Amino acid sequence: MTRPLDWTLLQSFAAVAETGSLSAAARRLGQSQPTLGRHIRTLEMALGVELFTRGPKGLLPTEAARGLFGPADQMREAAARLRLAVDGQDAGLAGTVRLTASTVVSHFILPPILVDIRRSHPEIQIDLVPTDGSENLLFREADIALRMYRPTQLDIVTSHVTDQEMGLYAATGFLDRVGRPQTLEDLVKLDFVGFDANDTIIRFMRDMGQDVGRDFFAMRCDDQAAYWQLVRAGGGIGGMQVMIGGGDPGVERVMPDLPLPRLPVWLAAPAALRQSPRLRLVWDKLAEALRAGQTGRRAGPP
């Protein structure tokens, strides 16, 4: 009789296959690298095949390993759904909520909101995961995701919270030096801070009739938190949510009547966890604060 495979071994296999190394897989799973190595060797012995070969950039899956990707993903997804179903029955407020958002939102909007939640509900602990990637809610990489687009992952609930007003900003010292533009023609003669590989700003400006390219921007950075710091330091004019720019005394809004598209804000969470009182409370507090347009000023004592 064939013995069933230990799910722990398949979980380790999936992590190594995705990350390409034992050390990265160990960090993801919270285990030691030797433990992951033993899991892979045990699974290879149980299956009678070699699963990985070492390449110049890490571990490479063999043909036999690639045949396991589908079944391993199915088992991992089933285990994740089971864990979510159990966690969703937790009726208490005490515990941790893991929240992910973009780097700029995590730096400049969420801190005072999360501090207020903690002051009102100290029994709740909060993990904040700043990332411009898409965390997988099903596998509990986050309990709640705050996104500037509608998430499309299956088995999650979403809510369109608000549309954030956008504005153009520049450091007061920069405007004192170059002047404050009154027309679009004056505006495009000044230095701008733009993105590097991301062409969002270029496409927007072209839609406005300004045929610009990457070289139009005096400074470029794709990390939006660092991008904003370049604007604040006087590197040029840049776009930002009014929630952030409006609460920063070091910058001024440029041509506030210039029509800019609004930025949609969505919350998302696994459907099973949405019924958790702890997660629901944090969800509701986030939505309330974002709708109210709370500025990104530094949290301090009341």
C-alpha positions as CSV (number, residue, x, y, z in Angstrom):
1,M,0.0,0.0,0.0
2,T,1.4,3.4,-1.0
3,R,1.8,5.8,1.9
4,P,0.3,9.2,1.5
5,L,2.8,12.1,1.1
6,D,3.3,14.3,4.1
7,W,1.8,17.8,3.3
8,T,4.7,19.4,5.1
9,L,7.1,18.0,2.5
10,L,4.9,19.3,-0.4
11,Q,4.7,22.7,1.3
12,S,8.4,22.9,1.5
13,F,8.7,21.7,-2.1
14,A,6.3,24.5,-3.3
15,A,8.3,27.2,-1.4
16,V,11.6,26.0,-2.8
17,A,10.2,25.9,-6.3
18,E,8.8,29.4,-6.1
19,T,11.8,31.1,-4.4
20,G,14.6,29.1,-6.1
21,S,16.6,28.6,-3.0
22,L,16.5,26.8,0.4
23,S,17.3,29.9,2.3
24,A,14.6,32.0,0.8
25,A,12.1,29.2,1.2
26,A,13.1,28.8,4.8
27,R,12.5,32.5,5.5
28,R,9.1,32.3,3.9
29,L,8.0,29.3,6.0
30,G,9.7,30.4,9.2
31,Q,11.9,27.3,9.3
32,S,15.6,26.6,9.1
33,Q,17.5,25.9,5.9
34,P,18.7,22.4,7.0
35,T,15.1,21.5,7.8
36,L,14.0,22.5,4.2
37,G,16.9,20.5,2.8
38,R,15.8,17.4,4.7
39,H,12.3,17.9,3.5
40,I,13.4,18.0,-0.1
41,R,15.6,14.9,0.3
42,T,12.8,13.0,2.1
43,L,10.4,13.8,-0.7
44,E,12.9,12.8,-3.4
45,M,13.4,9.4,-1.6
46,A,9.6,8.9,-1.3
47,L,9.1,9.6,-5.0
48,G,12.2,8.0,-6.3
49,V,13.2,11.1,-8.4
50,E,15.5,14.1,-8.3
51,L,13.5,17.3,-7.9
52,F,16.1,20.1,-8.1
53,T,19.5,20.7,-9.8
54,R,21.8,23.5,-8.8
55,G,22.2,26.3,-11.4
56,P,24.1,29.6,-11.5
57,K,21.1,31.5,-10.1
58,G,19.8,28.9,-7.6
59,L,17.9,25.6,-7.6
60,L,16.3,24.6,-10.8
61,P,13.3,22.2,-10.9
62,T,13.7,19.0,-12.9
63,E,11.1,17.7,-15.3
64,A,9.7,15.5,-12.5
65,A,9.4,18.5,-10.2
66,R,7.5,20.5,-12.8
67,G,5.0,17.7,-12.9
68,L,4.3,18.3,-9.2
69,F,3.6,22.0,-9.5
70,G,-0.1,21.6,-10.2
71,P,-0.9,19.0,-7.5
72,A,1.2,20.9,-4.9
73,D,-0.6,24.1,-5.6
74,Q,-4.0,22.4,-5.3
75,M,-3.0,20.9,-1.9
76,R,-1.6,24.2,-0.7
77,E,-4.8,26.1,-1.7
78,A,-7.0,23.5,0.0
79,A,-4.9,23.8,3.2
80,A,-5.1,27.6,3.0
81,R,-8.9,27.5,2.6
82,L,-9.1,25.2,5.6
83,R,-7.0,27.6,7.7
84,L,-9.1,30.5,6.6
85,A,-12.3,28.7,7.5
86,V,-11.0,28.0,11.0
87,D,-9.6,31.5,11.5
88,G,-12.9,33.0,10.3
89,Q,-14.7,31.5,13.3
90,D,-12.6,33.4,15.8
91,A,-15.1,35.6,17.6
92,G,-12.6,37.6,19.7
93,L,-11.0,41.0,19.1
94,A,-7.6,40.1,20.6
95,G,-5.0,39.1,18.1
96,T,-3.2,40.3,15.0
97,V,-4.4,41.8,11.7
98,R,-1.9,41.9,8.9
99,L,-2.4,44.8,6.5
100,T,-0.6,45.4,3.2
101,A,-0.5,48.6,1.2
102,S,1.7,50.5,-1.3
103,T,4.9,52.0,0.1
104,V,3.7,55.6,-0.3
105,V,0.4,54.8,1.5
106,S,2.2,52.9,4.2
107,H,4.6,55.7,4.8
108,F,2.4,58.8,4.6
109,I,-1.3,57.8,5.1
110,L,-1.6,54.7,7.2
111,P,0.5,55.4,10.3
112,P,-1.8,57.9,12.1
113,I,-4.8,55.8,11.1
114,L,-3.3,52.6,12.6
115,V,-2.1,54.4,15.7
116,D,-5.7,55.6,16.3
117,I,-7.0,52.1,15.9
118,R,-4.4,50.8,18.4
119,R,-5.3,53.5,20.9
120,S,-9.0,52.6,20.8
121,H,-8.4,48.8,20.7
122,P,-5.1,48.0,22.3
123,E,-5.9,44.3,22.3
124,I,-5.4,44.3,18.5
125,Q,-1.9,44.0,17.1
126,I,-1.2,45.2,13.6
127,D,1.4,44.1,11.1
128,L,2.0,46.6,8.3
129,V,3.5,45.2,5.0
130,P,4.5,48.0,2.7
131,T,4.8,46.7,-0.9
132,D,4.0,47.7,-4.4
133,G,3.5,44.0,-5.3
134,S,0.3,42.0,-5.0
135,E,0.2,40.0,-1.8
136,N,-1.7,36.7,-1.9
137,L,-4.6,37.0,0.5
138,L,-5.6,33.4,0.2
139,F,-2.3,32.2,1.6
140,R,-2.4,34.8,4.5
141,E,0.4,36.9,3.2
142,A,-2.0,39.6,4.4
143,D,-5.4,39.7,6.0
144,I,-6.4,43.0,4.4
145,A,-5.1,44.7,1.3
146,L,-5.4,48.4,0.5
147,R,-5.1,48.8,-3.3
148,M,-5.4,51.6,-5.8
149,Y,-7.1,49.2,-8.2
150,R,-9.8,46.6,-7.9
151,P,-8.3,43.3,-6.8
152,T,-9.4,40.4,-8.9
153,Q,-8.2,37.4,-6.9
154,L,-10.8,34.7,-6.4
155,D,-12.6,34.1,-3.1
156,I,-12.0,37.6,-1.7
157,V,-14.4,40.4,-0.9
158,T,-13.7,43.9,-2.1
159,S,-15.0,47.3,-1.3
160,H,-14.5,50.6,-3.2
161,V,-13.8,52.9,-0.3
162,T,-13.2,56.3,-2.0
163,D,-11.5,58.1,-4.9
164,Q,-8.6,60.1,-3.7
165,E,-8.0,63.6,-5.2
166,M,-4.6,64.0,-6.9
167,G,-2.6,67.2,-7.1
168,L,0.7,68.6,-8.4
169,Y,3.1,69.7,-5.6
170,A,6.5,71.2,-5.3
171,A,8.7,72.3,-2.4
172,T,8.2,75.9,-1.3
173,G,11.9,76.6,-1.7
174,F,11.8,75.3,-5.2
175,L,8.8,77.6,-6.2
176,D,10.5,80.6,-4.5
177,R,13.4,80.0,-6.8
178,V,11.7,79.3,-10.1
179,G,8.4,81.0,-9.7
180,R,4.8,79.7,-9.4
181,P,3.4,78.7,-12.8
182,Q,0.0,80.1,-13.8
183,T,-0.4,78.3,-17.1
184,L,0.2,74.9,-18.5
185,E,2.9,76.4,-20.8
186,D,4.7,77.8,-17.8
187,L,4.3,74.5,-15.9
188,V,6.0,72.3,-18.4
189,K,9.1,74.5,-18.5
190,L,9.9,73.6,-14.9
191,D,11.7,70.6,-13.6
192,F,9.6,67.5,-12.9
193,V,10.2,64.4,-10.9
194,G,9.0,61.3,-12.7
195,F,9.0,57.6,-12.6
196,D,11.9,55.5,-13.9
197,A,10.6,52.3,-15.7
198,N,7.0,53.0,-14.9
199,D,5.4,55.0,-17.7
200,T,2.2,56.1,-15.9
201,I,3.1,59.8,-15.7
202,I,4.3,59.9,-19.3
203,R,1.0,58.4,-20.5
204,F,-1.0,60.8,-18.4
205,M,0.9,63.8,-19.7
206,R,0.5,62.6,-23.3
207,D,-3.3,62.3,-22.7
208,M,-3.2,66.0,-21.7
209,G,-1.5,66.9,-25.0
210,Q,2.1,67.1,-23.7
211,D,4.2,64.8,-25.9
212,V,6.9,64.0,-23.3
213,G,9.3,61.1,-22.9
214,R,11.5,59.8,-20.1
215,D,14.1,62.5,-20.6
216,F,11.6,65.2,-19.8
217,F,12.0,64.4,-16.1
218,A,14.9,65.9,-14.3
219,M,14.8,63.1,-11.6
220,R,13.3,59.7,-11.8
221,C,12.4,57.0,-9.2
222,D,9.9,54.1,-9.2
223,D,9.8,53.8,-5.4
224,Q,6.9,56.2,-4.7
225,A,8.0,57.0,-1.1
226,A,11.4,58.0,-2.4
227,Y,9.8,59.8,-5.3
228,W,7.8,62.0,-2.8
229,Q,11.0,62.7,-0.8
230,L,12.6,64.0,-4.0
231,V,9.7,66.4,-4.6
232,R,9.8,67.5,-0.9
233,A,13.6,68.1,-1.2
234,G,13.1,70.5,-4.2
235,G,13.8,68.2,-7.1
236,G,10.9,69.4,-9.1
237,I,7.2,69.2,-9.5
238,G,5.5,65.9,-8.8
239,G,2.0,64.4,-8.4
240,M,0.7,63.0,-5.1
241,Q,-2.6,62.3,-3.3
242,V,-4.0,65.4,-1.7
243,M,-4.3,63.4,1.5
244,I,-0.5,63.4,1.6
245,G,0.5,66.7,-0.1
246,G,-2.2,68.7,1.7
247,G,-0.8,67.7,5.1
248,D,2.8,68.5,4.3
249,P,3.9,72.0,5.3
250,G,7.0,71.8,3.2
251,V,5.2,71.7,-0.1
252,E,2.7,73.8,-2.0
253,R,0.0,72.7,-4.4
254,V,0.7,73.9,-8.0
255,M,-2.1,75.0,-10.2
256,P,-4.9,73.4,-8.1
257,D,-7.5,74.0,-10.7
258,L,-5.7,71.7,-13.2
259,P,-8.0,68.6,-13.7
260,L,-6.2,65.4,-12.6
261,P,-7.8,61.9,-12.5
262,R,-8.8,60.6,-9.1
263,L,-7.2,57.5,-7.6
264,P,-9.6,54.7,-6.7
265,V,-9.0,53.1,-3.2
266,W,-10.1,49.5,-2.6
267,L,-10.1,47.2,0.4
268,A,-9.9,43.5,0.0
269,A,-9.9,40.5,2.3
270,P,-10.4,36.7,2.1
271,A,-14.2,36.0,2.2
272,A,-13.8,33.6,5.0
273,L,-12.0,36.1,7.2
274,R,-14.3,39.0,6.5
275,Q,-16.6,37.7,9.2
276,S,-13.9,37.9,11.9
277,P,-14.9,40.7,14.4
278,R,-11.2,41.7,14.6
279,L,-10.7,42.0,10.9
280,R,-14.1,43.6,10.4
281,L,-13.3,46.3,13.0
282,V,-10.0,47.2,11.3
283,W,-11.6,47.2,7.9
284,D,-14.4,49.5,9.0
285,K,-11.9,51.9,10.8
286,L,-9.7,52.1,7.7
287,A,-12.7,52.8,5.4
288,E,-14.0,55.5,7.7
289,A,-10.6,57.3,8.0
290,L,-9.9,57.1,4.3
291,R,-13.4,58.4,3.4
292,A,-13.0,61.2,5.8
293,G,-9.8,62.3,4.0
294,Q,-7.5,62.0,7.1
295,T,-4.2,63.6,6.2
296,G,-0.9,61.9,6.4
297,R,0.4,64.1,9.3
298,R,2.7,62.4,11.8
299,A,0.9,60.7,14.6
300,G,1.6,62.2,18.0
301,P,0.2,62.4,21.5
302,P,-3.4,63.8,21.7
